Amino acid sequence: LAQGIRGRFASGQSLFAATDEGIVRITVEAGDLRVSQRFPDTEPFVDQATQLLPGPNGIHAISGQDITLLRIK
């Protein structure tokens, strides 16, 4: 999160962010931000520069000229 909030999105009490290893879910635990879940299957579609937007059927990953709909379960 050192690069700011841009490209990440909040859902409920979670924050989703794209990394070079895939999307991560960040939650607050005992007053600290922690990666609570990793989605390594998303790695081929995102990197730390990817912007994420919530959609009704998943997460839209926007990178360069590409927009990919990701469904995370």
Secondary structure, DSSP 8 states (H G I E B T S, - for coil): -TT-STT-EEETTEEEEEETTEEEEEEEETTEEEEEEEEGGGGGG--TT-EEEEETTEEEEEETTEEEEE---
